[in-house]
């Protein structure tokens, strides 16, 4: 039975060992393979094991990619785009299985994972439509001077645990349409849907064009250190990105890297807003009901005018308490389990330290340790106010279901608070004053800004962070072009 077929029954996959997909096939695990347990966050049962590819597996993936690359690069853009469309169509035939697999593997609600894989498929189609935009230009000088865009060759794309299927689908597409071969490294915490995607789409593109390597930190480090992988993208934490940079530098090769990292994203609320609409947006922007607040772009730092803080927070608390927590595979569940129990413990500890510093928990803050959910890594959605500026909860990314509320009195104070800390991924501004909205949008030091909205993203709009939130862009034409490098050609005309 395939990986995806096991998920469609709604039960947990057999406890079996999954291996890397390299050169068009799944490798043999081998008796001496290092195995990593994969757990269902909602029950904490082991649902599989992955054989850690390690440096040797990465080298095999590079060899397979390099063997496939010349022919893939020579494949016309129209044909590459058509094959990416076929990949998307094949995944569309298995959407429900992939969504169920992600719900089991990540703890995220099934309804959210259905939306995730649908977005990934949509992004694959959008990427295919950009195949002919990877064009060069001519420069009007004496003679003929033009540029072309060439693929890197072997591209490594390391994806995180909160949206594994969506990220895998989208990241594969942009690498392939530009003529690259790709090595996907999923998180060891949620590796099953990326492996299932490789299995489902096997045979559509030539062997070696798509590789999915399973493994832990050592495998990721081997990608960063490999001398023949010169283009790397990573979605995850800032500390891990720094390790990737260090390993890449130690390889002795100069590499191109895109990082989409963490955030402590402000939602700045002025007193002229509609209170009910704003409260609903604050809860939606926290991503409680998709990924349990485990979202780099979540607007988890509420900076709200003192005059309306109490009234808005009452509405926020009321809405937060209505969120339906349950088993991820239940279609009625709105909020599932955190990825691990250790991640949950870290969040609980942060909330407790904040209360020790004078903050107040308005709702939530507790691990759920009894009843049907007691065995898993469930945590109540949490709202904390009276958070002190400069405190841990104000400046450090929680990556969990905790909204931290701070108050301000003047626009200058709000702007200064919004720009606190090293992160700069997203921000939201809520006001009816259009001049103020644009002043704030221009002055906030972040890569992505909403005005009177939260969380909404469009695949055609570039997304990327400033500061410790990353470097480079994802989505749209910018991501596609980043999968190429520019060559200039000068022709002397006699």
Order of alpha helices (4+ residues) and beta strands (2+ residues): alpha-beta-beta-beta-beta-beta-alpha-alpha-alpha-alpha-beta-beta-alpha-beta-alpha-beta-alpha-beta-alpha-beta-beta-alpha-alpha-beta-alpha-alpha-beta-beta-alpha-beta-alpha-beta-beta-alpha-beta-beta-beta-alpha-beta
